[in-house]
Amino acid sequence: KTEGRLTTHVLDTASGKPAAGLVIELFALKGAGFELMLTAITNADGRCDAPLLSGGALRRGEYELRFHAGDYLDRQGKVSGRRFLDIIPIRFGIEDEGAHYHVPLLVAPFGYSTYRGS
């Protein structure tokens, strides 16, 4: 059986470059609340240096990635005045513990997009 893993990357579509230095939090949905599993920061390629979850740590369930886009966009000088986007939550489910779940974020000062990548 293939070892499952969860990965992400962030692309800044306003600049056409990877979003380096963006803080990402991973939460697991537990009952009525969330449990923080880890905090990561994107590298120069807009990716995390290691999978967010892999092997036995990747379990069936509901998760949420929170991308701290507002702080990143502020550092890039792309927002003047009150920011439109701040923390972008993406909630998703994991069914197959042996699969690769890739959850990328395409971000700009006034919008974002995501999809299940490969």
Disulfide bonds with the S-S distance in Angstrom:
none
